[in-house]
Amino acid sequence: MELPYSLLSELEKVPEKSLPPVHLWHPEHEKDIDLIIQKDGTWQYQGSPIKRPRLLKLFASVLRRDDNDYFLVTPVEKCRIEVEDVPFQGILMDADGEGPLQQLTVTTDMGDRILIGEKHPLRIQQVGDEWIPYVMVRSGLEARLNRNVYYQLADLMVESEDPKTSERWLSVWSDGQSFPMMPA
Protein backbone atom coordinates (compact mmCIF):
# COMPACT_ATOMS: atom_id res chain seq x y z
CA MET A 1 0.00 0.00 0.00
CA GLU A 2 1.69 3.19 -1.18
CA LEU A 3 0.05 6.44 -0.08
CA PRO A 4 0.73 9.69 -1.95
CA TYR A 5 4.20 10.91 -0.95
CA SER A 6 3.19 14.57 -0.60
CA LEU A 7 0.41 13.66 1.83
CA LEU A 8 2.69 11.43 3.90
CA SER A 9 5.49 13.98 4.06
CA GLU A 10 3.09 16.67 5.33
CA LEU A 11 1.49 14.28 7.84
CA GLU A 12 4.90 13.55 9.36
CA LYS A 13 4.98 17.18 10.53
CA VAL A 14 1.79 16.80 12.61
CA PRO A 15 2.49 16.60 16.36
CA GLU A 16 1.41 13.24 17.77
CA LYS A 17 -0.58 14.42 20.81
CA SER A 18 -2.52 17.37 19.41
CA LEU A 19 -5.15 18.01 16.80
CA PRO A 20 -3.80 20.28 14.07
CA PRO A 21 -5.82 23.38 13.10
CA VAL A 22 -7.27 21.86 9.91
CA HIS A 23 -10.11 24.40 10.01
CA LEU A 24 -7.52 27.10 9.29
CA TRP A 25 -5.91 25.32 6.35
CA HIS A 26 -7.27 26.09 2.88
CA PRO A 27 -4.74 24.69 0.41
CA GLU A 28 -5.20 25.40 -3.29
CA HIS A 29 -4.18 21.89 -4.36
CA GLU A 30 -7.13 19.46 -4.10
CA LYS A 31 -7.41 15.89 -5.35
CA ASP A 32 -9.29 12.65 -4.80
CA ILE A 33 -7.53 9.62 -3.35
CA ASP A 34 -8.76 6.03 -3.16
CA LEU A 35 -9.26 5.94 0.60
CA ILE A 36 -12.57 4.73 2.01
CA ILE A 37 -13.81 4.62 5.58
CA GLN A 38 -16.28 1.77 5.56
CA LYS A 39 -19.49 1.68 7.59
CA ASP A 40 -17.87 -0.74 10.07
CA GLY A 41 -14.98 1.70 10.71
CA THR A 42 -12.38 -0.03 8.51
CA TRP A 43 -10.12 2.40 6.66
CA GLN A 44 -9.07 1.08 3.23
CA TYR A 45 -6.56 2.47 0.77
CA GLN A 46 -6.83 1.10 -2.77
CA GLY A 47 -8.89 -1.84 -1.51
CA SER A 48 -6.49 -2.87 1.29
CA PRO A 49 -7.24 -2.24 4.96
CA ILE A 50 -4.91 0.13 6.78
CA LYS A 51 -3.85 -1.73 9.91
CA ARG A 52 -1.26 0.58 11.49
CA PRO A 53 -3.00 2.30 14.44
CA ARG A 54 -0.59 5.26 14.46
CA LEU A 55 -1.24 5.94 10.77
CA LEU A 56 -5.01 5.71 11.31
CA LYS A 57 -4.85 8.15 14.23
CA LEU A 58 -2.71 10.49 12.17
CA PHE A 59 -5.22 10.43 9.30
CA ALA A 60 -8.10 10.93 11.75
CA SER A 61 -6.33 13.99 13.21
CA VAL A 62 -6.28 15.77 9.82
CA LEU A 63 -9.78 14.71 8.76
CA ARG A 64 -12.20 17.50 7.96
CA ARG A 65 -15.76 17.61 6.68
CA ASP A 66 -16.73 20.34 4.22
CA ASP A 67 -20.47 20.14 3.51
CA ASN A 68 -20.99 16.47 2.55
CA ASP A 69 -17.39 15.77 1.55
CA TYR A 70 -14.57 14.45 3.73
CA PHE A 71 -10.94 15.47 3.27
CA LEU A 72 -7.53 14.72 4.69
CA VAL A 73 -6.08 18.22 4.95
CA THR A 74 -2.52 19.52 5.26
CA PRO A 75 -1.34 23.11 4.79
CA VAL A 76 -0.43 22.34 1.16
CA GLU A 77 -2.90 19.66 0.03
CA LYS A 78 -6.54 18.64 0.45
CA CYS A 79 -7.37 15.00 -0.41
CA ARG A 80 -11.02 13.97 -0.80
CA ILE A 81 -11.87 10.55 0.60
CA GLU A 82 -15.05 8.49 0.73
CA VAL A 83 -16.90 7.87 3.98
CA GLU A 84 -19.71 5.31 3.76
CA ASP A 85 -21.50 6.46 6.93
CA VAL A 86 -19.46 8.43 9.49
CA PRO A 87 -15.69 8.38 10.06
CA PHE A 88 -15.54 7.08 13.64
CA GLN A 89 -16.95 4.28 15.77
CA GLY A 90 -18.00 4.65 19.41
CA ILE A 91 -16.66 1.43 20.93
CA LEU A 92 -16.93 1.94 24.71
CA MET A 93 -19.15 3.90 27.06
CA ASP A 94 -18.79 4.76 30.73
CA ALA A 95 -21.80 5.93 32.76
CA ASP A 96 -21.44 7.81 36.02
CA GLY A 97 -24.37 9.04 38.15
CA GLU A 98 -28.02 8.93 37.22
CA GLY A 99 -30.86 11.10 35.94
CA PRO A 100 -29.94 14.66 34.96
CA LEU A 101 -26.62 14.28 36.83
CA GLN A 102 -25.60 11.28 34.74
CA GLN A 103 -22.39 11.63 32.70
CA LEU A 104 -21.96 9.39 29.64
CA THR A 105 -18.46 9.24 28.16
CA VAL A 106 -17.87 7.49 24.83
CA THR A 107 -14.47 6.27 23.64
CA THR A 108 -13.98 6.13 19.88
CA ASP A 109 -11.94 3.70 17.82
CA MET A 110 -9.32 6.48 17.51
CA GLY A 111 -9.00 6.85 21.30
CA ASP A 112 -10.99 10.08 21.66
CA ARG A 113 -13.03 10.32 24.88
CA ILE A 114 -16.21 12.32 24.42
CA LEU A 115 -18.59 13.48 27.15
CA ILE A 116 -22.07 13.37 25.63
CA GLY A 117 -23.72 16.74 26.22
CA GLU A 118 -24.34 20.11 24.63
CA LYS A 119 -20.93 20.24 22.89
CA HIS A 120 -21.08 16.57 21.84
CA PRO A 121 -24.78 15.77 21.30
CA LEU A 122 -26.23 12.33 20.82
CA ARG A 123 -28.69 11.64 18.02
CA ILE A 124 -30.43 8.55 16.73
CA GLN A 125 -31.46 7.70 13.19
CA GLN A 126 -33.89 5.03 12.11
CA VAL A 127 -32.75 2.89 9.17
CA GLY A 128 -35.47 0.36 8.34
CA ASP A 129 -36.32 -1.35 11.63
CA GLU A 130 -32.96 -0.47 13.17
CA TRP A 131 -32.21 2.55 15.37
CA ILE A 132 -28.60 3.75 15.04
CA PRO A 133 -27.13 6.17 17.62
CA TYR A 134 -24.42 8.72 16.74
CA VAL A 135 -22.41 11.21 18.79
CA MET A 136 -20.70 14.37 17.55
CA VAL A 137 -16.94 14.03 17.99
CA ARG A 138 -15.75 17.36 16.56
CA SER A 139 -16.44 19.85 13.75
CA GLY A 140 -19.13 17.86 11.93
CA LEU A 141 -17.35 14.51 12.41
CA GLU A 142 -19.50 11.89 14.12
CA ALA A 143 -19.04 8.44 15.62
CA ARG A 144 -21.54 5.65 15.09
CA LEU A 145 -22.08 3.85 18.38
CA ASN A 146 -21.38 0.13 18.19
CA ARG A 147 -24.04 -2.38 19.18
CA ASN A 148 -22.59 -2.96 22.66
CA VAL A 149 -22.75 0.80 23.37
CA TYR A 150 -26.29 0.93 21.99
CA TYR A 151 -27.31 -1.81 24.43
CA GLN A 152 -25.74 0.16 27.28
CA LEU A 153 -27.77 3.20 26.19
CA ALA A 154 -30.94 1.08 26.03
CA ASP A 155 -30.42 0.07 29.67
CA LEU A 156 -30.21 3.76 30.64
CA MET A 157 -33.30 4.97 28.75
CA VAL A 158 -36.11 6.56 30.74
CA GLU A 159 -39.51 7.66 29.52
CA SER A 160 -39.85 11.42 29.15
CA GLU A 161 -41.73 14.07 27.23
CA ASP A 162 -40.07 15.74 24.25
CA PRO A 163 -40.31 19.46 25.10
CA LYS A 164 -40.58 20.40 21.42
CA THR A 165 -43.46 18.09 20.48
CA SER A 166 -44.95 16.94 23.84
CA GLU A 167 -44.63 13.34 22.59
CA ARG A 168 -43.49 10.56 24.94
CA TRP A 169 -39.97 9.31 24.18
CA LEU A 170 -37.40 7.01 25.65
CA SER A 171 -34.44 9.26 26.42
CA VAL A 172 -31.02 9.18 28.05
CA TRP A 173 -29.47 11.85 30.23
CA SER A 174 -25.90 13.08 30.03
CA ASP A 175 -24.28 16.23 31.37
CA GLY A 176 -27.65 17.82 32.21
CA GLN A 177 -29.09 17.19 28.73
CA SER A 178 -31.88 14.80 27.79
CA PHE A 179 -31.47 13.07 24.42
CA PRO A 180 -34.63 11.50 22.91
CA MET A 181 -33.76 8.10 21.48
CA MET A 182 -37.03 6.59 20.27
CA PRO A 183 -40.80 6.93 20.70
CA ALA A 184 -42.11 5.36 23.92
Protein Blocks (a to p, Z undefined) as FASTA:
>chain_A
ZZdfklmmmmmmpcfkbccdfklpccfbdcdddddddfkopaceehiacfbfklmmmmmm
mgccehjbccdddfkbccddddfkbmbdcfbdcdedehjlbccddddfkopacdddfklc
cddddehjbccddddfbghiacdddfklmmmmmmmpccdddfklopacddddeehiacdf
bdZZ
